[in-house]
Amino acid sequence: MTDISFYHLIKRSLEHVLPKLLEKTLEAGGRAVIFASSEERVKEIDDLLWTYNPNSWLPHGTSKDGFTAEQPVWITCENDNANDASYLFLIDGIRLEQINGYKRIFDLFDGHDENAVIDARTRWTFYKEKGVQPTYWQEDENGKWAKAQ
C-alpha cells in the first residue's frame, strides 16, 4: 500500500524543503516525480532545482528537456509517472484520485497559508476515506522532521 506523508511547512519554505527531500530520495536510490499545478510552476521548480545550492547538482528534467525515462527527478503538471518513479511529491494542493503506483507520496503544504492548511485537511480526509492511513510530519525545535503521533 502507498504511504502518504503530509509535510506541514512552518519553519522552512517549499523552496528549502523540496530539494532536501529530493536529495534524500536520490541518495536512497529512488526516483521521483514532482506534480505541480501548471507549466509556469514546473518552470519555477525547474529553476529552483538548478539554483538552490551553488555547490550541488540535483539531476532532473521536464518535458522541454526530453529523455523522460532517464530523468531521476521528473517535474510535470500532468498526472504521469514517465520516469517510473517510486516517489511522488505533490505541491500546490494537488489531490490524486488514484494513489496506486508509488511507494510513497509526499504532500507538502504551506503552514502559513490558512487555505492551504484547510485544503490539506480535506485531502487527508479524502485519503483516509480511500482506506489509506496518512502520516503527518512536522519540524521539531532543531529543524528535523518528526512524525507526529
C-alpha positions as CSV (number, residue, x, y, z in Angstrom):
1,M,0.0,0.0,0.0
2,T,1.1,3.5,-0.8
3,D,2.4,5.6,2.1
4,I,1.1,9.2,2.1
5,S,3.1,11.6,4.2
6,F,1.9,15.2,4.8
7,Y,4.7,17.7,5.4
8,H,3.4,20.8,7.2
9,L,5.9,23.5,6.3
10,I,6.1,26.1,9.0
11,K,9.7,26.8,9.8
12,R,11.1,26.4,6.2
13,S,9.6,27.0,2.8
14,L,8.9,24.6,0.0
15,E,11.9,26.0,-1.8
16,H,14.1,24.9,1.0
17,V,12.4,21.6,1.9
18,L,11.7,20.1,-1.5
19,P,15.4,20.0,-2.7
20,K,16.5,18.4,0.6
21,L,13.8,15.7,0.4
22,L,14.7,15.0,-3.3
23,E,18.4,14.7,-2.3
24,K,17.5,12.1,0.3
25,T,15.3,10.2,-2.3
26,L,18.1,10.1,-4.8
27,E,20.7,9.1,-2.1
28,A,18.4,6.1,-1.2
29,G,18.4,5.1,-4.9
30,G,14.9,6.3,-5.6
31,R,13.4,8.2,-8.5
32,A,10.9,11.0,-8.1
33,V,8.1,12.8,-9.8
34,I,7.1,16.3,-8.8
35,F,3.5,17.0,-9.7
36,A,3.0,20.8,-10.0
37,S,-0.2,22.8,-10.7
38,S,0.8,24.4,-14.0
39,E,3.5,24.8,-16.7
40,E,4.6,28.0,-15.0
41,R,5.0,26.2,-11.7
42,V,7.0,23.4,-13.5
43,K,9.4,26.1,-14.8
44,E,9.7,27.7,-11.3
45,I,10.6,24.3,-9.7
46,D,13.0,23.5,-12.6
47,D,14.7,26.9,-12.0
48,L,14.8,26.2,-8.2
49,L,16.5,22.8,-8.6
50,W,19.2,24.4,-10.8
51,T,19.9,27.2,-8.3
52,Y,19.0,26.2,-4.8
53,N,22.6,25.3,-3.9
54,P,25.6,26.6,-6.0
55,N,27.7,23.7,-4.7
56,S,25.3,20.9,-5.6
57,W,23.6,19.5,-8.6
58,L,20.2,17.7,-8.5
59,P,19.6,15.8,-11.7
60,H,16.1,16.5,-13.0
61,G,14.1,17.3,-16.2
62,T,10.9,18.4,-17.7
63,S,9.0,17.8,-20.9
64,K,11.1,20.5,-22.5
65,D,14.3,18.6,-21.7
66,G,13.4,15.2,-23.2
67,F,15.0,11.9,-22.1
68,T,12.0,11.4,-19.9
69,A,12.7,7.8,-18.9
70,E,16.3,8.7,-17.8
71,Q,15.4,11.6,-15.5
72,P,15.9,10.8,-11.8
73,V,13.5,13.6,-10.9
74,W,10.7,14.4,-13.3
75,I,8.8,17.7,-12.9
76,T,5.4,17.8,-14.6
77,C,1.9,19.3,-14.4
78,E,0.4,16.1,-15.8
79,N,-0.5,13.0,-13.7
80,D,2.1,10.8,-15.2
81,N,5.0,8.7,-14.0
82,A,7.1,9.0,-17.1
83,N,10.4,8.1,-15.4
84,D,9.0,5.1,-13.5
85,A,9.5,6.7,-10.1
86,S,8.6,5.2,-6.7
87,Y,8.2,8.6,-5.0
88,L,5.7,11.3,-5.8
89,F,5.9,14.9,-4.5
90,L,2.6,16.8,-4.6
91,I,2.8,20.5,-4.3
92,D,0.3,23.4,-4.8
93,G,-2.5,21.5,-3.1
94,I,-2.8,18.8,-5.8
95,R,-5.0,15.8,-4.8
96,L,-4.8,12.5,-6.6
97,E,-7.9,10.4,-7.2
98,Q,-5.9,7.3,-7.7
99,I,-2.9,6.8,-5.4
100,N,-1.6,3.5,-6.6
101,G,1.8,3.0,-8.3
102,Y,4.0,4.8,-5.9
103,K,5.8,3.6,-2.8
104,R,5.5,6.9,-1.1
105,I,3.7,10.2,-1.7
106,F,4.8,13.4,-0.1
107,D,2.1,16.1,0.2
108,L,3.9,19.4,1.0
109,F,1.8,22.3,2.1
110,D,2.4,25.8,3.5
111,G,1.5,26.1,7.1
112,H,1.4,29.9,6.9
113,D,-1.4,29.8,4.3
114,E,-4.7,29.2,6.1
115,N,-6.4,28.0,2.8
116,A,-3.5,25.5,2.2
117,V,-4.0,24.1,5.7
118,I,-7.7,23.7,5.2
119,D,-7.1,22.1,1.8
120,A,-4.6,19.7,3.3
121,R,-7.1,18.6,5.9
122,T,-9.6,17.9,3.1
123,R,-7.0,15.8,1.3
124,W,-6.2,13.9,4.5
125,T,-9.9,13.1,5.0
126,F,-10.2,12.1,1.3
127,Y,-7.3,9.6,1.5
128,K,-8.5,8.2,4.8
129,E,-11.9,7.5,3.1
130,K,-10.0,5.6,0.4
131,G,-8.6,3.3,3.1
132,V,-5.1,4.9,3.4
133,Q,-3.6,5.9,6.8
134,P,-1.7,9.1,6.0
135,T,1.1,10.3,8.3
136,Y,1.8,13.8,9.5
137,W,5.3,15.2,9.7
138,Q,6.4,18.4,11.4
139,E,9.7,20.1,12.1
140,D,11.0,19.8,15.7
141,E,12.8,22.6,17.5
142,N,16.1,21.6,15.8
143,G,14.6,21.7,12.3
144,K,14.5,17.9,12.0
145,W,11.4,16.2,10.6
146,A,9.5,14.2,13.2
147,K,6.5,12.0,12.6
148,A,3.7,13.4,14.8
149,Q,1.8,10.9,17.0
